[in-house]
Amino acid sequence: MEFRFSDKNPLHPISLFSFDAMHTRIEVLLTGLDESAGRSLAERVEQECRQMEHRFNCHDPKSPLAVVNSIAAERKVEVDDELFMALELCEVFRRGTAGYFDIATDSARAGERSYQLDAKAHTVSLSREGIRLDMGGFAKGFALERIRKMLAEEGIETALMNFGNSSVAALGHHPYGEWWAVGVEHTKVRGSMAYEVHLDGGAMSVSGRSTDGRYHIVNPTTGGTVAAEELILVEGRSALVVEVLSTALYAAPRAQRGAIIGQYDGYRATEIYCRAGGGVELREIGK
């Protein structure tokens, strides 16, 4: 972990720390603690992220999710409370996004459920061989919500949490402003900002091509990689909801995006089209 502390402004001492986890760079800036308390809280945040990384990492053969993927097509697998709750949430989001958010990497045949949950026994089973559950589009938002709650319970009123520059959540606003200013990177001009988001206690998530130009988001209804040029930005209260929606809306056909975001009161979605030379076109979804 990298940890830095500044008390040059005694009214707002700053703790800034970062580490690599959950396949991304995690950065947290918080105010109001002395150096010892800030370092202690930073260690707890990292530990919490490591635990969630282990639980939700389908590429770690020892993780609970990898165990589900390896044997749940043959028999039901009992999972812990947190993983079961997360799987239930994923199913709610699947239904609430017309199927465009789906953690099953090998989409089920038409009319077939990819996995089944037994709420009484806390077990999960896969419909057939070949289905794998990948919670990469869920875990960062889930972790951000958990970390934001942890900081709030510690009495932190002002903080900014950044997961890989694509998922960001805030507590309060900048100590000397009305919001936290968060930039969305331009996809055609490296180092340039396409759009600036203002966060005051909310969250944002952006989905699209990776910064190295790769298309990596899969349309779960076809199994194919989505090759849309636009970015999808979602803003709202919950870091988990904006994470899920940005992924789902990018996968969904443009004609269906308005109906999906219309089900989520208090959330705003924008298509960002980055043009050569630095130009940007914005289209608010559902308006």
N, C-alpha and C positions, 0 to 999 in steps of 0.2 A: 504494500500500500504506500502511496505517496500522500503525505500529510503536511499541510502548511497552515500556519496560524499567524494572525496579525491583530494586534490591539492598538494600532496607531490611532484609531478612533475608539476611545474607551466606552463610548455609548453603544457601539456596535462591533464588538470583537468578532472576527471572522475565522471560521474553521473551513478549510477547503481540502477535500481528500478525494482520491481516485484510485481505482483498481480495476483489473480485468476479471470479469465473471459473466456467465450466461452468454458467452460468445460475443461480448461487446465491452466497450470501455464505459465504466460507471463513474460519474462525477457528482459530488454533492457539495454544495456550499450552504452553510448555515451560520446564523449569527446568534449572539447572546450568551455564549458559554466561554469560560476561561479555557486555557490550553489543555489542561488535564482533563476536564470534563468533555471537551470537544474530541480529544483523541480517544477517550474511552467510548464515547458514542459512535465514533467512526469505526472502531473495532467491532462493535455490536452490529452495525449496519453491514459490514463486510461478512461477518459470520452468518447473518440472516440470509444474505444473498447467496452465499456458498451452499447453505442448506437447501434453498429453493433450486439452485442450479443442479444439485444432486437429485432432487426429487423429480424434476421435470425434464431432465436431459435424456432423451431417447438414445443418444449415442454413447452413453456410459452404460456398459453392460451390467453394472451393479445397481443402477438406479431403479426405483420402483416402477417407473414407466417402461423401462427396457424389459423388466421381468414380465410385465403385462404383454408387451409385444412378442415376447419369445414363446409364451405358453398359453395365452388366453384364447387362442383359436381352438385349443384342445380341451381346455377345462376352465371353469371360472376361477378368477384370481382375486383373493381378498386384498384390499388396499387400505391404507390408513385414512383417517378422517379427512385430512387436508387434501390428499390426492382425489379422494372420492368427491369432495365438494367441488374441486376444480373441474373434474370431469362432468359433473352435473351442470356447472356453469357453462361449459363448452357446448353441451347439448342445448341449453337454453339459447345461447347465441347462434347456434346452427339454425334453429327454428326461426329466430328473430332476424336472420339475414337472408332468408330464402335459400339457405344452404350454401351461401358463398363464403361463410366461415365454417370450416370443417377441419378438425384436427386429424382426420383419417387421411393419410397420404395416398392410399390406394382407394379411391372413392368406391362406394358400394354400387352394385348394379341398381338400375332404376327400381325404386320401391323397396330397396333393401336397406336396413339399418346397418351401419358399419360396426357398431358396438352396442352392447346392452348393459345397463346398470341395474343392480338389485339393491334397492335402498335399505332393505332390512338386513341383508347379509354383508353389505358393503363390498360387493364383488363386481367385477367387470369381466365381460367375455367379448371376444371378437367374432364377427359373423362367419368368417372363413379365413383360411390361410392367405397370406399375402397382404392383409391389412396391417398397417402400422400407424400408431398414434404419435403425432409430432406436435408438441405444445409450444413450439417456438413463437407462434403468433399470438400467444396468450401469456406466456410466462413473464415477459418484461413488464407488461401492464399490471399483472398480478403482484409482481415484486414491488413496483412503484407504489401501488396502493398500500402494501404492507409497510414499506419504509416510511411513507408519509404518515401513516397512523402511528408508527413507532416514535417518530420525531415529535408529533403533536402531543403524544402522551408524556413526553419528556419536557413539555412546556415550550418547545420551539415554536415561535410564531412566524419566523421569516426564514425560508429555505428554498433552494432550487435543486432539483434532482434530475440529472441528465443521463439517460441510457443511450449511448451511441449516437447522439444528435438526432435520433428519430423518434424517441419517446421521452417526454419531459413533463414533470409535474412540479407544482409550486405549493408552498405554504405562504400565505399572505403575499405581499408585494415587496419590491425593492425598498430598503430602508429609506431611500431618498427619492422615491418616485411612486407613481400610482400603479406600477406593474413591473414584472420582469420582462425584459425584451429578449425574445428567442428567435434566432434567425433560421430560415429554411434555406439550405444550400442550393444554388443554381446548378442544374444538371449539365448545362452546356458551357458554362464559364467557371472553371475551378477557382475557388476562393471568393466567389461573388455570392451575394445573398439574393434569393428570388423573392422572399417575402419575410416580413417580421411579424411574429405573433406576440401579443401582449397578454401575459398571464398574471392574474390576480387570484391566487388560490385555486386555479383550475389545472388543466392538463391538455397536452396536445400530442398527436402522433402523426407521422407522415410516412406513407408507403409509396413505393415505386421502384424504379431501377436502383440497384446499389450504386454507391459512389464510384465503383470501378466499372460501371456500365453493364453489369450483369442483370438479366431478368431472373428473378428467383421466386416470385409468388405464383402459386399454382391455382388454377381454377378448379375447385374440387368437383364441379359438376361434369368436367370433361377430362380431368387428369393432366391437361396440358399447361405449360407455362404461359402466363399472361405477358404479352409484349406491348402493352400500352405505353405511350410516351409520357403521359401526364403523371404528375404526382398527386396523391390524394392526401389532403390535410384535414384532420378532424380535431375540433376543439370542444371541450366540455368539462364537466365536473370530475368525472371518474377517469383515472389513468387507464384502468382496465377496459372500460367501454370504448374510449377513443382508440386504444391499441387494436381492439377487435374490429371496430368499424372501419378503420383505415385499411386494414387488410381485406376485409370483405368487400368494401366499395371498389377497391382497385381491381379485384377479381370479377366483380359483377359487370355486366354490360352497361353502358352509359344510360340506356333507356330505363334500367331498373334501379338505378342508384337513388333517385328521388324517393321512391316508395320505401326503400330500406331506411334511409336516414329519417324519413317522416315518422317512423315508429319510435324514435328516441327524442323525447322532448328535452330541450335545453342543450342539444348538440348541433354543431354547425360543421358542415363538410364543404370543402372547396377543391375544385380541380385546378391544379397549377400547371400551365403549359409554358415551359422554358424555351425561349427562342434563341437561335444563334445570334451572337453579338450582345447578349445580356438582356434582351427583352423578355417580358413576362405577360401572360394573359391569364386572368383569373375568372373562374366560373363557379359561382356558389351552387351547390347541388340542391335541387328541390325548390329553387326560387324562379 
